Amino acid sequence: MTLPQDKLHTAVADVMNKVIAWRRHLHAHPELSFLEYNTAQFVYDALRPLPGLEVSRPTRTSVLAKLVGKKPGKTIALRADMDALPIQEEHDFDFVSQAPGVMHACGHDGHTAILLGVAMVLSELTDDLTGEVRLIFQHAEELYPGGAEELVRAGVMEGVDVVLGAHLWAPLPVGLVAVTPGPLLAAPDTFHITIRGSGGHAAEPQKTVDPIAVGAQVVVNLQHICSRYKDPFLPGVVSVTQFVAGTADNVIPETSLLAGTVRTFDRELREQIPEQMKRIVQGVCAAHGATMEWEYQLGYRAVVNNEAVTDRLRAILLREFGESGVTVAKPTMGGEDFSAYLAKVPGSFFLIGAGNTAAGIVHPHHHPRFTVDEAALAIGVRAYVRAVVEWWQA
Ligand code: NI
């Protein structure tokens, strides 16, 4: 099928009031990961009246919508995540979060509203449709083990030829979209290490094994992994983010806890780092007469975009937004469970600029004053609709 650009733009413009209203409703009613009951119901209710859509609930808090064409063709899947974060919002606009301590501080409210807008636009085009469009409204992106893996197990990727996802991105100015061939987001793994010494009176350290002094040595020695062990051409982060110990000025405690995160792209490096860490922690503890308990949790896989799909997506976005509207995003060490879909089907995850310095939209993701420039929502709808329409033509 063909769809002239002006017809597409009219179709998108027609749904934007609704998209913005949906985003604001979702923003005011955020729900935490795996608890998106009202959000999923809201999405389900918004999709149900649209012509030609088969709407289902693959898990308790997710929604799947299929738009099946009259002629056979490619199946393209689009994914939006719907969950919020345990953050107390600090905005005073009139659609501020009504849920104490819960906030859409990553833009997933916008992702959901964008995909609802895409559903509305595409549901009017079913006569022209070949193949299938699958719209995935996913729960629990923010909390391991993540909703994507559950949805893959529920079969949402079966028969899919290509999968696309996007993130509203505050560090990128509104008006730009960014694609990245290859690695985009890292594998976020986590560790919890308990160092067990022998507590006692702070005035008599000779009678103790001090788990704080040993822990401090462990933190210093863990820095060797990225500075000395790792190939400098492979990105990697080892961050100790919690060091918890002690209860009083005059007590050497029995234990200390070290916890944090490891971020990598390379599969081999991802396997090596925990082995090296464990050897270091064991060695330092043994040197000082302490022992350790070790817990290491593998998180999401890295998001590595398929090169061919990304090239194609880039060409489509260039036709839609022009040279000045499309850029390349550098990889970051953040994580995303979109990788669960990419493990099954070739696809690409791209970024939609949502920041606006002049309008004060400058706060980072996961900040109590995070928000998006709502002009980015129309760009998201346009990007997805154009991508679907052009993929159908292949
Ligand atoms: Ni996010």
Boltz pocket constraint, residues with backbone or C-beta under 6 A from the ligand:
constraints:
  - pocket:
      binder: B
      contacts: [[A, 106], [A, 107], [A, 108], [A, 141], [A, 167]]
      max_distance: 6.0
